[in-house]
């Protein structure tokens, strides 16, 4: 039988690990560009309309530039969350 404390420990461990990985990735990059509609354009076929076809609007790309404190904050919060998950006591289940 899985005890509730085991599930909480796994949940907080996963969140802590994800935050640490995101913090390390933000340390490694200068900027990230998110392209809007890249997956949708490949699957949708445009009908041929000749020279009077409506032009598709340009996709608005978003550029994410992490500030200097952002990766360190993610690493700190992830580490604290991971330490919290390790310190959870196993609950006494039904005997």
Protein Blocks (a to p, Z undefined) as FASTA:
>chain_A
ZZfklmmmmmmmmmmmmmmmmmmmmmmpmbdcddehklmmmmpccddebjmbccdddddd
ddddddfklmmmmmmmmmmmmmmmmmpccddddZZ
